[in-house]
Amino acid sequence: MTRRPIGDPSEFIRSNTRLQAPPHVPEISLHLADEAMDLWKLTEEELDTLGLPLPFWAFAWAGGQALARYVLDHPETVAGKNVLVFAGGSGLEAIAAVKCGAARVLATEIDPFALVAMELNAGMNGVRFEIADFDVLDLGFAGLPFRPETVLLGDVFFEKPLATRVATFAAEATACGATALVGDPGRSYLPKERLVRLAEYRVPVTRALEDAEVKRTVVWRFHG
């Protein structure tokens, strides 16, 4: 299949989103897609033709909103600590961590457009954090370039193969003394038997992508 050129990713993001605050985290502004926009409505075939992965970065998912809310309400979770944000997406959790005084924040993503979106969103919120394109699940916790004390995992248990790998990584992080926090709105492959409930929120979400306008979303601590 021939892929059409897509130009500058930052211009693509600006053209297909608008700056707005996630409903559960009004302190932070992000480049997000409106429900009326056609960004997500493009078929997978059309996105592939454009050379784009599905734009998960363009929406404030319930798990990420809840996790960012928890961090902002409990700054001691990250204050003065090294923080890893797995699958950073829009950068919501990373921005919250910086705002709460984290010593170092590294957000990782394998989607090149998410990497650009995080950089744009960091700038719009007047913060800076490290952004990397490596897959932490391939490296493992011991293979990371620094030793996180807190790991943030927002809405990542929606697919079984990924969920299994994430749980393994979180268990490794916990065994090494890190605190692994999970934000999840009841995804199918959440390993509840390995989690301790910390807080619960009712998070407004994009109705076109979810089965409800408000998702009951829990922040958990992984206990190994």
C-alpha positions, -999 to 999 in steps of 0.1 A, spaced: 0 0 0 14 34 -10 15 58 19 7 95 13 30 121 28 17 136 60 40 166 64 49 181 98 34 161 127 31 193 148 10 209 121 -11 178 118 -18 179 155 -27 216 155 -50 212 125 -69 182 139 -72 192 176 -79 222 197 -65 233 230 -88 223 259 -88 211 294 -97 175 302 -130 177 323 -115 159 353 -82 178 353 -91 214 345 -57 226 357 -41 213 325 -46 221 288 -40 197 260 -43 194 223 -74 171 221 -98 161 193 -134 172 196 -161 146 193 -173 164 162 -139 160 145 -132 132 121 -98 122 134 -109 90 151 -136 83 126 -111 77 99 -110 39 92 -79 20 101 -72 15 64 -73 53 58 -50 59 88 -26 33 75 -26 49 41 -17 82 57 11 65 76 -5 71 110 -12 49 140 -46 53 157 -45 86 175 -48 75 211 -28 107 220 -57 129 209 -81 120 237 -80 122 275 -88 87 284 -105 79 317 -76 61 333 -51 89 325 -75 116 338 -80 97 371 -43 91 375 -34 127 368 -62 138 392 -48 115 419 -12 129 415 -24 165 417 -45 157 448 -16 137 464 16 155 453 36 134 478 32 106 453 58 122 430 73 152 448 111 150 447 110 116 430 121 102 397 89 93 377 84 71 347 52 76 327 45 45 305 26 51 272 25 89 279 0 97 251 -10 133 254 14 139 283 -13 144 308 2 124 337 37 136 330 25 173 332 7 166 365 39 150 379 61 180 369 35 204 384 37 184 417 74 188 420 88 155 406 126 156 405 127 139 371 100 128 347 105 105 317 75 98 295 78 71 269 58 64 238 62 43 206 38 65 186 58 93 168 28 116 168 23 111 206 59 122 211 53 154 193 19 159 211 36 155 244 62 182 235 35 206 224 14 200 254 43 204 278 51 238 263 15 249 265 15 242 302 49 258 309 66 226 320 94 204 307 100 167 310 120 140 292 104 122 262 117 90 248 106 66 220 119 33 234 96 5 245 101 0 283 85 -34 281 113 -46 258 139 -31 281 124 -42 314 127 -22 346 163 -30 352 172 -19 316 158 17 320 183 46 317 174 57 352 158 42 383 122 55 387 107 57 422 72 61 409 57 45 377 25 58 363 3 35 341 -28 51 328 -54 30 310 -31 3 296 -50 -29 304 -74 -29 274 -57 -57 254 -46 -91 267 -10 -94 253 -2 -58 263 -18 -62 298 3 -93 305 35 -75 296 26 -44 316 18 -65 347 51 -82 344 69 -48 341 49 -34 371 58 -65 392 94 -60 384 92 -23 393 75 -31 426 101 -58 434 128 -31 429 112 -8 454 92 15 430 56 25 435 35 15 404 2 34 402 -25 23 377 -55 44 365 -82 22 350 -119 25 342 -127 -12 343 -108 -25 313 -112 -62 306 -77 -73 315 -70 -54 346 -52 -78 371 -73 -68 401 -59 -96 423 -25 -78 421 -38 -43 430 -47 -23 460 -75 3 456 -64 39 464 -92 62 451 -122 62 428 -135 89 405 -163 95 381 -146 107 350 -164 124 320 -151 109 287 -156 111 250 -189 93 244 -179 83 208 -151 61 222 -166 47 254 -198 29 264 -209 58 287 -205 95 291 -190 91 326 -167 62 336 -162 50 372 -124 50 373 -101 36 400 -65 45 409 -47 14 421 -13 5 435 3 -26 421 15 -48 449 35 -74 430 
